[in-house]
Amino acid sequence: MHITYFGHSCFQIENDGTKILFDPFIRPNTLASHIDVEKINPDVVAISHGHSDHIADAEEIIRRSGAKFFTNFEIYSWLSGKGLDNGHPMNTGGSVKLDWGKISLTPALHSSSLPDGSYGGSANGIHIQFSDINVYFAGDTDLFSDMRLIKEKYNPKVAFLPIGDNFTMDIYSAAEAAEILGTSKVIGMHYNTFPYIKIDMEEALEAFNKRGIELILMDIGSGINI
């Protein structure tokens, strides 16, 4: 599996020829000004919730690439109202089987509204099941005890977790979340984009290391293989 980081909480994972883009927020992010959005052509766009820092570039990328998009019913309806007809509505607990695997929406503790102020439905995490690896994208969330059920049901090997505090859990709660989820490999997200979510990166690495968990903090525009 190849992971590319486009900043904030926007990642693309590619596995067995399928490219899945999470929470596209690129153009408004000054830290990602070197990213050419027009070269991002996913097969699938998965959206965790409606806040602009997770959906800002969704319409453009979906329209241009023809990607199938998966999100909750309210966000699906909002994007459909913009003329995008290649979406699939979901809600918390639901799963969709596809020829490359399965996508599921999990709970997340967070708010959600759309850029125009309309109701964005429930915030979600997103679980991706491939034939050879399970991936959990937590979205924006606090630590919550039902992450134990996510471990039991999905057993993710890689977790994308927010670590920036203020709007989501901090580095210590995220490290505890990783331990609960039973994953030893975490990709950090939702940090350093804005002053509110600046972190000490060395402190973050040490917080995870103390629990025997690898925290990966990627440079924007970089890619890694897992």
Backbone bond lengths (Angstrom), bond angles and torsions (degrees), N, CA, C in turn:
res aa  C-N    CA-C-N  psi(-1)  N-CA   C-N-CA  omega(-1)  CA-C   N-CA-C  phi
1 M - - - 1.457 - - 1.527 109.35 -
2 H 1.335 115.66 132.41 1.467 120.90 178.74 1.519 108.51 -109.09
3 I 1.331 116.53 133.28 1.457 123.10 -179.18 1.524 108.75 -117.42
4 T 1.333 116.75 129.00 1.459 122.75 174.68 1.522 108.46 -117.08
5 Y 1.328 116.43 136.70 1.465 121.76 -177.39 1.522 109.89 -106.68
6 F 1.334 116.40 125.35 1.456 121.88 178.87 1.534 112.43 -110.20
7 G 1.339 116.89 13.09 1.451 121.07 175.99 1.513 113.83 101.77
8 H 1.343 114.90 152.76 1.463 123.70 178.10 1.529 110.25 57.61
9 S 1.328 118.69 -110.40 1.471 121.22 177.05 1.522 111.45 -117.79
10 C 1.308 116.67 19.92 1.471 121.05 -176.81 1.526 110.52 -98.17
11 F 1.315 114.74 114.93 1.461 122.53 178.74 1.519 109.28 -131.61
12 Q 1.313 115.46 153.17 1.459 120.71 168.13 1.520 108.49 -120.45
13 I 1.319 115.87 129.02 1.458 119.55 173.55 1.520 108.29 -111.92
14 E 1.313 114.96 138.80 1.463 120.84 178.25 1.517 108.24 -124.37
15 N 1.320 115.13 126.59 1.459 120.57 -179.21 1.526 108.77 -145.77
16 D 1.315 116.47 127.42 1.468 121.87 -179.53 1.517 111.99 51.55
17 G 1.339 116.43 38.43 1.461 120.69 174.41 1.514 115.45 86.13
18 T 1.346 118.65 -3.62 1.463 121.82 178.50 1.526 109.73 -101.94
19 K 1.340 116.50 129.38 1.458 122.36 -179.79 1.526 109.46 -109.44
20 I 1.338 115.45 122.68 1.461 122.01 -179.15 1.518 108.34 -118.02
21 L 1.325 116.55 122.78 1.456 122.87 179.76 1.525 109.60 -104.46
22 F 1.333 116.78 128.36 1.456 122.56 179.54 1.527 110.92 -103.63
23 D 1.312 116.47 135.46 1.471 125.44 167.22 1.526 114.01 43.15
24 P 1.351 116.55 69.59 1.469 119.91 -174.62 1.527 114.55 -71.29
25 F 1.315 115.37 105.56 1.463 124.82 175.19 1.519 106.19 -136.29
26 I 1.330 116.26 98.94 1.467 120.32 -172.55 1.525 111.65 -130.61
27 R 1.320 117.79 -59.24 1.471 120.76 -175.15 1.536 113.01 -57.11
28 P 1.339 120.62 -41.73 1.466 119.27 -179.58 1.531 113.81 -75.77
29 N 1.318 117.26 -8.06 1.462 121.99 -177.31 1.526 109.58 -89.98
30 T 1.329 116.82 107.39 1.467 119.84 -177.28 1.527 112.37 -62.09
31 L 1.327 117.55 -25.41 1.460 120.40 178.61 1.523 112.32 -71.89
32 A 1.352 116.28 -15.98 1.471 121.09 -177.83 1.527 111.26 -110.75
33 S 1.331 116.84 24.44 1.473 120.55 -175.43 1.525 112.85 -63.85
34 H 1.332 116.93 -19.75 1.466 120.42 -179.95 1.524 112.89 -85.66
35 I 1.336 117.92 -3.13 1.457 121.64 -179.33 1.527 109.46 -84.77
36 D 1.334 116.95 128.51 1.466 122.35 176.58 1.525 108.40 -89.65
37 V 1.324 116.24 100.44 1.461 121.04 -176.33 1.526 111.34 -60.65
38 E 1.312 117.33 -32.41 1.464 120.91 -176.42 1.528 112.40 -68.13
39 K 1.321 117.25 -13.48 1.472 120.31 177.57 1.526 112.34 -93.96
40 I 1.335 116.99 0.09 1.462 120.71 179.43 1.522 108.21 -91.81
41 N 1.321 116.52 113.36 1.462 122.04 -174.77 1.529 110.39 -131.10
42 P 1.326 117.39 76.59 1.466 119.98 -178.79 1.527 112.17 -77.38
43 D 1.318 114.90 163.67 1.465 121.23 171.15 1.521 110.80 -87.30
44 V 1.339 114.94 -29.55 1.462 122.50 -176.56 1.520 108.55 -136.25
45 V 1.343 116.62 139.31 1.457 122.06 169.57 1.517 107.18 -117.91
46 A 1.333 116.69 124.84 1.464 122.80 179.73 1.523 108.37 -115.01
47 I 1.338 116.16 127.60 1.463 121.40 -174.01 1.521 109.35 -120.51
48 S 1.337 116.30 124.87 1.465 120.75 -174.72 1.528 112.96 -81.40
49 H 1.341 117.67 -37.09 1.461 121.07 179.01 1.520 109.13 -163.12
50 G 1.349 115.76 177.69 1.449 119.59 -165.58 1.515 117.81 -91.82
51 H 1.317 119.82 -2.86 1.464 120.38 -177.95 1.528 111.33 -60.42
52 S 1.315 115.97 146.48 1.464 120.12 -172.78 1.516 113.10 -60.78
53 D 1.348 117.71 -28.05 1.463 119.07 179.21 1.530 112.33 -78.96
54 H 1.332 115.88 13.62 1.467 120.93 174.80 1.524 112.24 -133.10
55 I 1.325 116.69 -6.05 1.466 119.42 -172.52 1.531 113.06 -137.28
56 A 1.331 117.85 0.26 1.472 121.55 -169.95 1.523 113.41 -54.65
57 D 1.327 118.29 -39.54 1.466 121.36 -176.26 1.526 112.87 -103.69
58 A 1.322 116.63 9.13 1.466 119.85 -174.78 1.524 112.22 -62.21
59 E 1.327 116.86 -50.58 1.471 119.53 -176.03 1.521 111.14 -58.41
60 E 1.319 116.42 -48.04 1.466 119.83 -178.01 1.526 111.57 -61.39
61 I 1.318 117.02 -47.93 1.471 119.94 -176.32 1.522 111.16 -67.10
62 I 1.329 117.42 -41.72 1.467 120.55 179.81 1.521 110.18 -64.30
63 R 1.329 116.89 -45.24 1.465 120.91 -177.80 1.534 111.29 -63.24
64 R 1.315 116.28 -44.99 1.466 119.81 -176.88 1.517 112.95 -72.47
65 S 1.329 116.77 -42.84 1.469 120.99 -173.91 1.520 113.05 -84.79
66 G 1.343 116.46 -22.23 1.468 119.07 -173.94 1.511 112.94 74.98
67 A 1.329 116.62 17.14 1.466 120.58 -178.55 1.523 110.78 -63.53
68 K 1.315 116.33 146.42 1.458 122.28 170.81 1.528 107.52 -77.41
69 F 1.337 117.51 133.63 1.457 117.74 179.69 1.519 110.91 -114.49
70 F 1.334 114.14 143.47 1.462 123.35 -178.41 1.516 108.66 -125.76
71 T 1.323 116.04 128.03 1.455 121.17 -179.02 1.516 108.29 -167.77
72 N 1.327 116.54 -177.62 1.465 117.51 -179.73 1.529 111.08 -71.96
73 F 1.330 115.72 169.57 1.462 120.63 -172.52 1.526 112.28 -61.43
74 E 1.328 117.12 -39.60 1.460 120.23 -176.66 1.525 111.85 -66.86
75 I 1.322 117.42 -43.40 1.466 120.23 178.51 1.520 110.18 -69.77
76 Y 1.333 116.07 -39.91 1.471 120.36 174.85 1.531 110.43 -55.42
77 S 1.333 117.19 -46.72 1.466 121.12 -178.14 1.531 110.62 -64.83
78 W 1.328 116.43 -39.19 1.467 121.31 179.55 1.530 111.06 -63.48
79 L 1.325 116.45 -45.61 1.470 119.93 178.99 1.522 111.27 -70.90
80 S 1.325 117.18 -36.10 1.466 120.09 176.51 1.519 110.70 -61.79
81 G 1.343 116.43 -35.38 1.457 120.78 178.13 1.516 113.02 -66.16
82 K 1.318 117.28 -15.06 1.462 122.23 175.78 1.527 111.68 -93.51
83 G 1.346 115.87 7.93 1.458 120.78 176.14 1.515 115.05 93.54
84 L 1.337 117.10 8.92 1.460 120.10 178.03 1.532 108.32 -88.94
85 D 1.316 116.37 115.99 1.466 120.37 -173.38 1.526 113.35 -110.74
86 N 1.327 116.63 15.76 1.466 119.71 -176.26 1.526 111.61 -113.73
87 G 1.339 116.15 35.66 1.454 120.14 179.88 1.513 113.15 -104.57
88 H 1.324 114.34 169.96 1.465 121.56 176.76 1.527 107.79 -134.86
89 P 1.346 118.66 115.30 1.459 120.78 -179.10 1.517 111.73 -77.26
90 M 1.341 115.26 141.73 1.457 121.54 179.35 1.524 109.32 -139.69
91 N 1.315 116.67 -179.44 1.452 122.02 170.28 1.515 108.80 -156.04
92 T 1.334 115.59 172.83 1.457 121.50 -173.17 1.522 111.96 -54.70
93 G 1.325 116.33 128.67 1.455 122.28 179.75 1.508 114.13 93.77
94 G 1.333 117.00 -14.68 1.459 120.83 -178.33 1.519 112.71 -82.47
95 S 1.330 114.98 153.61 1.464 122.17 178.23 1.524 109.33 -134.58
96 V 1.309 115.02 153.94 1.462 121.54 175.39 1.518 107.91 -131.00
97 K 1.336 116.56 124.58 1.463 121.15 176.13 1.523 109.12 -86.96
98 L 1.326 114.81 134.06 1.460 121.54 -179.01 1.518 108.89 -129.53
99 D 1.312 116.93 171.46 1.469 118.26 -175.38 1.523 112.64 -68.82
100 W 1.353 116.98 -17.73 1.471 120.43 178.75 1.520 112.74 -100.36
101 G 1.333 118.57 -8.12 1.460 120.19 -177.99 1.513 111.59 156.06
102 K 1.334 117.68 -137.93 1.461 122.04 -177.21 1.515 109.94 -147.19
103 I 1.327 115.78 141.43 1.460 122.28 175.51 1.524 108.31 -117.87
104 S 1.335 116.66 135.80 1.458 122.07 -178.08 1.522 109.60 -133.91
105 L 1.339 116.25 146.31 1.458 121.14 173.37 1.517 109.31 -100.44
106 T 1.316 116.02 129.81 1.461 123.16 -179.76 1.528 109.36 -113.04
107 P 1.318 118.52 166.31 1.470 119.76 177.29 1.530 112.08 -67.82
108 A 1.320 115.13 155.11 1.463 122.88 169.66 1.525 107.30 -146.02
109 L 1.317 116.95 144.40 1.462 121.68 178.49 1.521 109.02 -95.37
110 H 1.337 115.83 95.60 1.457 120.88 -175.49 1.522 107.92 -168.33
111 S 1.317 116.68 166.08 1.463 121.43 174.11 1.530 109.53 -92.32
112 S 1.338 115.77 172.34 1.461 119.21 178.23 1.520 110.11 -159.33
113 S 1.318 115.93 123.89 1.458 122.10 170.14 1.523 106.69 -143.32
114 L 1.314 116.17 157.87 1.458 120.76 -177.05 1.529 110.71 -89.98
115 P 1.336 118.16 163.52 1.469 120.31 -174.72 1.527 114.72 -56.02
116 D 1.334 118.20 -26.50 1.459 120.19 178.53 1.522 112.62 -89.48
117 G 1.338 117.03 6.07 1.448 122.10 178.35 1.513 114.99 91.29
118 S 1.333 117.88 -4.46 1.455 120.32 -179.81 1.521 111.06 -75.32
119 Y 1.321 115.12 163.28 1.461 122.37 -174.98 1.528 111.11 -64.53
120 G 1.331 115.72 131.03 1.459 120.18 -176.80 1.506 114.99 -103.79
121 G 1.348 117.35 8.56 1.461 118.76 -178.83 1.521 111.39 72.89
122 S 1.311 115.85 -166.78 1.467 121.32 179.96 1.522 110.83 -77.13
123 A 1.322 115.69 142.06 1.463 119.37 169.75 1.523 108.56 -72.49
124 N 1.326 116.27 146.30 1.457 121.04 -176.68 1.515 112.79 -134.70
125 G 1.317 114.86 158.95 1.444 122.70 159.32 1.521 107.18 -95.33
126 I 1.316 116.13 168.44 1.468 121.18 -178.07 1.520 108.42 -132.68
127 H 1.320 116.40 126.42 1.459 120.16 175.51 1.524 109.40 -110.71
128 I 1.326 114.94 132.46 1.462 121.72 178.56 1.528 109.08 -115.30
129 Q 1.304 115.70 124.10 1.464 121.03 176.93 1.522 109.43 -110.66
130 F 1.320 115.40 112.47 1.450 121.91 171.17 1.525 108.60 -96.31
131 S 1.291 117.13 176.04 1.465 120.35 179.37 1.514 111.90 -68.40
132 D 1.360 116.86 -25.02 1.461 119.75 -173.21 1.527 114.32 -120.26
133 I 1.341 118.60 -6.45 1.465 119.66 -177.90 1.529 109.94 -160.32
134 N 1.334 115.96 145.57 1.457 122.26 176.06 1.527 109.56 -110.37
135 V 1.329 115.85 135.76 1.461 122.03 -174.59 1.526 109.33 -128.10
136 Y 1.329 116.24 131.89 1.461 122.07 178.81 1.521 109.94 -114.49
137 F 1.330 115.61 118.87 1.459 122.74 175.77 1.517 106.07 -106.07
138 A 1.339 117.33 108.16 1.459 121.35 -169.34 1.515 114.09 -74.65
139 G 1.347 118.29 -16.51 1.447 119.69 -172.34 1.517 110.06 66.41
140 D 1.322 116.82 -156.47 1.465 120.84 175.45 1.526 108.15 -89.50
141 T 1.316 117.01 123.25 1.457 119.02 -177.01 1.524 111.03 -161.82
142 D 1.308 114.31 160.90 1.456 122.12 165.61 1.528 107.26 -91.03
143 L 1.290 115.76 169.01 1.457 122.40 167.77 1.532 108.51 -64.40
144 F 1.333 117.47 135.40 1.460 119.88 175.13 1.530 109.39 -144.89
145 S 1.328 115.14 150.05 1.466 120.30 -170.13 1.522 112.79 -65.48
146 D 1.323 118.17 -26.26 1.464 119.82 -178.84 1.528 112.94 -71.81
147 M 1.318 117.12 -0.33 1.467 118.34 169.74 1.532 110.08 -60.31
148 R 1.328 116.46 -23.66 1.470 119.48 174.47 1.523 111.10 -62.40
149 L 1.336 116.24 -36.18 1.463 120.20 178.60 1.530 110.56 -71.89
150 I 1.338 116.68 -33.60 1.469 119.49 175.59 1.518 109.80 -63.18
151 K 1.332 116.66 -40.63 1.468 120.12 175.49 1.525 110.85 -60.71
152 E 1.337 116.25 -48.00 1.464 120.21 -176.77 1.523 112.08 -64.81
153 K 1.319 116.68 -40.09 1.466 120.55 -175.85 1.520 112.94 -80.51
154 Y 1.345 116.59 -40.70 1.465 120.16 -171.01 1.531 114.61 -112.76
155 N 1.325 117.86 -28.41 1.464 122.42 179.78 1.532 111.97 50.65
156 P 1.336 118.02 58.97 1.466 119.59 -178.00 1.521 112.38 -67.97
157 K 1.321 115.58 140.78 1.463 121.15 177.87 1.521 111.84 -92.95
158 V 1.333 116.25 -25.33 1.468 122.32 177.53 1.516 107.06 -129.18
159 A 1.341 117.11 135.50 1.462 121.57 178.50 1.523 110.15 -126.57
160 F 1.325 116.12 133.04 1.451 122.87 171.56 1.521 106.25 -97.48
161 L 1.341 117.36 115.02 1.458 121.15 -173.49 1.527 111.20 -125.65
162 P 1.344 117.61 137.93 1.463 119.99 174.36 1.523 110.40 -72.60
163 I 1.323 116.44 142.15 1.466 120.05 -174.95 1.530 112.34 -133.87
164 G 1.333 118.42 5.97 1.460 121.28 -169.02 1.510 117.11 -84.84
165 D 1.358 117.65 -5.71 1.460 121.17 -179.27 1.538 110.36 64.48
166 N 1.310 117.62 -175.50 1.459 127.72 178.47 1.535 113.09 66.94
167 F 1.350 118.25 -61.01 1.461 121.96 177.85 1.532 111.96 -100.69
168 T 1.320 116.72 -15.91 1.465 122.37 -176.68 1.531 107.95 -141.47
169 M 1.319 116.39 -172.63 1.465 119.08 176.66 1.533 110.93 -67.61
170 D 1.323 114.78 159.07 1.455 120.51 179.84 1.527 109.66 -93.49
171 I 1.327 115.96 -173.81 1.460 120.00 -175.31 1.527 111.91 -63.66
172 Y 1.320 117.34 -34.51 1.465 120.12 -176.68 1.530 111.40 -75.61
173 S 1.316 116.60 -40.98 1.463 119.59 175.41 1.526 110.63 -66.31
174 A 1.327 116.63 -37.48 1.466 119.91 179.07 1.525 110.81 -66.01
175 A 1.331 117.32 -39.10 1.466 120.13 177.13 1.522 110.57 -64.35
176 E 1.336 116.50 -38.89 1.463 119.61 176.45 1.520 110.69 -66.75
177 A 1.344 116.70 -38.16 1.461 120.53 176.98 1.526 110.90 -60.07
178 A 1.329 116.16 -43.63 1.459 120.09 179.63 1.521 111.20 -61.32
179 E 1.327 115.71 -39.44 1.466 120.23 178.83 1.534 110.50 -64.82
180 I 1.328 116.24 -43.72 1.463 120.67 178.01 1.530 110.89 -62.12
181 L 1.341 115.65 -41.11 1.465 120.53 -179.09 1.528 112.72 -71.29
182 G 1.322 115.81 -16.16 1.456 119.63 178.76 1.506 114.34 76.02
183 T 1.330 116.51 20.82 1.453 119.64 178.41 1.521 110.22 -102.03
184 S 1.303 116.76 141.98 1.468 120.88 179.01 1.523 111.87 -103.60
185 K 1.354 116.51 4.70 1.468 120.15 -178.83 1.526 108.81 -134.38
186 V 1.340 116.18 117.89 1.461 122.37 -177.24 1.526 109.60 -123.89
187 I 1.344 115.10 134.90 1.462 121.36 170.54 1.524 106.77 -100.16
188 G 1.328 117.46 119.51 1.455 121.17 -179.76 1.518 111.94 -77.05
189 M 1.347 116.28 144.78 1.466 120.55 178.96 1.529 109.61 -149.75
190 H 1.321 114.68 171.55 1.462 123.36 177.92 1.533 111.33 57.90
191 Y 1.334 115.65 54.03 1.465 121.81 177.80 1.528 109.49 -147.06
192 N 1.322 115.57 150.70 1.474 125.05 173.04 1.533 115.16 69.56
193 T 1.321 119.54 -6.11 1.462 120.49 -178.61 1.516 111.77 -68.53
194 F 1.334 116.67 -39.13 1.460 123.65 -178.22 1.533 109.23 -126.88
195 P 1.322 117.75 158.33 1.465 119.28 178.48 1.529 113.91 -55.08
196 Y 1.326 117.76 -35.21 1.459 120.83 -179.39 1.529 113.14 -60.38
197 I 1.328 117.27 -25.61 1.473 119.52 -172.09 1.537 112.04 -119.88
198 K 1.323 116.39 27.93 1.461 120.41 174.14 1.528 110.04 -69.74
199 I 1.312 116.72 138.98 1.462 120.49 179.48 1.524 110.20 -128.78
200 D 1.322 115.04 163.70 1.462 122.70 168.72 1.522 106.10 -89.91
201 M 1.311 116.89 108.68 1.463 120.63 -172.31 1.525 112.14 -67.41
202 E 1.316 117.38 -35.58 1.464 119.54 177.57 1.526 110.82 -66.39
203 E 1.318 116.30 -39.74 1.465 120.61 177.03 1.528 110.29 -62.81
204 A 1.325 115.89 -39.22 1.463 119.95 179.09 1.524 111.31 -64.19
205 L 1.304 116.82 -46.54 1.467 121.04 179.51 1.523 110.88 -59.98
206 E 1.326 116.59 -40.71 1.460 120.92 -179.07 1.528 111.33 -69.45
207 A 1.328 117.92 -37.02 1.467 121.52 179.40 1.527 111.13 -60.44
208 F 1.326 116.38 -38.60 1.460 120.38 178.42 1.521 110.99 -78.50
209 N 1.327 116.72 -40.01 1.451 121.00 -179.01 1.523 112.25 -59.44
210 K 1.338 116.59 -35.53 1.464 120.84 179.34 1.526 111.94 -62.68
211 R 1.306 116.77 -23.98 1.465 121.55 178.53 1.530 112.09 -98.37
212 G 1.327 116.53 5.28 1.455 120.26 -179.93 1.513 113.54 73.27
213 I 1.333 116.38 28.35 1.460 122.53 -176.95 1.525 109.09 -117.18
214 E 1.310 116.63 134.85 1.461 121.02 178.60 1.523 109.66 -84.74
215 L 1.327 116.83 121.86 1.454 122.71 173.04 1.522 108.32 -102.78
216 I 1.314 116.01 124.54 1.460 121.87 179.96 1.524 108.29 -107.54
217 L 1.323 116.45 119.89 1.458 122.91 177.43 1.525 107.47 -111.32
218 M 1.323 116.02 104.07 1.451 121.20 -171.34 1.528 111.30 -87.53
219 D 1.321 115.70 148.33 1.461 121.48 170.35 1.515 109.30 -77.09
220 I 1.329 116.86 142.18 1.468 120.39 -179.58 1.520 109.86 -63.78
221 G 1.311 115.03 127.83 1.457 122.26 -177.25 1.510 114.24 94.37
222 S 1.329 116.71 -6.96 1.466 120.20 -179.25 1.531 111.24 -89.11
223 G 1.319 114.79 165.27 1.455 121.20 177.98 1.513 111.78 -136.19
224 I 1.313 116.56 152.31 1.463 122.35 177.32 1.527 109.40 -137.93
225 N 1.299 115.37 155.57 1.465 121.40 173.49 1.515 109.62 -106.69
226 I 1.313 116.28 135.84 1.477 122.00 177.76 1.513 108.43 -126.98
